[in-house]
């Protein structure tokens, strides 16, 4: 089992190992010896897949277990679901020394983390990521929050978990599109911080070593959080890759890995086609999307690199498909959203 220590306002371990879900109760009990109740928050899809196994593990470790589920999707990350979760915790008699366990992806982690931070002014919180994006990014670092009618993540706070339990085997149930979308976050770590990781992804494509890659990404995220908790990814080159609404596009010439369009950011891998960036940039510009800057890693040539294009506004699926039609003559590049 891999154990990564994160030292922040609350220090905690990130544990990574296949099969860890069935030992979640044992690991959480070691961190919270006095807790009586564990509330599991999960969307309906993830709850049906893994909720019973997690509850069984928690109960075997002596926790009274209660479960809260909600409809899957970003639409549930709102004030209504947040209030319902707080009410659920209160009605089930949880106290500050008890635990709220987030089982799922980024939506669940953000929602449950914010509830944990604000219920009785803060209770213990455990992350059990069930998506690749959550495993390598959102489960580590303490960002929590919900969406408001005025925008995404408009209400929230930084609240570090007490423990993160990552079982890579849970990723096997992800829809292919969601899994490939999470690969873009992995690509981000490679292009910004670790050429060896980037080279591994180029070589292996979607067949990369999940446990090893998750471990490396968590190590990199840990380093960034410990350097600047509360402001990470908001300055310098980090800010280029964290804005907007997630969307996904396929890049066939990157061994099947997907690029990530996080609202105002586009990742592109181009190989022996130095003109492709200018061509795509022109198509974006003609549709009112200006390219503010292009960043490529220094250790790759201009003919073979991953470029990060920051645009001036989010790109909708409709507009993305329109742009795709305008550049479909370039056989090395295709969009699949």
Secondary structure, DSSP 8 states (H G I E B T S, - for coil): -EEEEE-SSS-EEEEE-TTGGGGHHHHHHHH-TT--EEEEEEEHHHIIIIIHHHHHHHHHTT-EEEEEEE-SSGGGSSHHHHHHHHHHHHHTT--TTSEEEEEESHHHHHHHHHHHHHGGG--EEEEEE-SHHIIIIITSS-EEEEEETTEEEEEEEE---SEEEE-GGGGGGS-HHHHHHHHHHHHHHHHHH-HHHHHHHHHHGGG--HHHHHHHHHHHHHHHHHHSTTTTTSSGGGGGGS-S-EEEEE-TTTTT-EEEEESSEEEEEEES-TTHHHHHHHHHHHTT--EEEEEE-TTS-TTEEEEEEEESS---HHHHHHHHHHTTT-TT-----
